[in-house]
C-alpha cells in the first residue's frame, strides 16, 4: 500500500472532479501499465480515497458489465487527517 499521485491515476481534472462527486467509481486504464494496487490511496482536494480492488478485464467485459448494471465500486472514500 502506498500513496499515489491522483494526477498519475486519473487522466484529467474532469475525471478527478467526477471521482470527488461520486460520479466515477471505477476506471479502466491501458493494460501495459499498472497505475495502482489494492490498498493504495490518493487524495483529491483534501479527500482521501483508497483503491479497493484491481482487476484485469478486457474492455468488452468492462463495457458489458456497466451496460448491464453489474458495475462495482473500485475506490472508497476515507476520512483525511
Secondary structure, 3 states (H helix, E strand, C coil): CCECCHHHHCCCHHHHHHHHHCCCCCCCCCCCCCCCCCCCEEEECCEEEEECCCCCCCHHHHHHHHHCCCCCCCEEEECCC
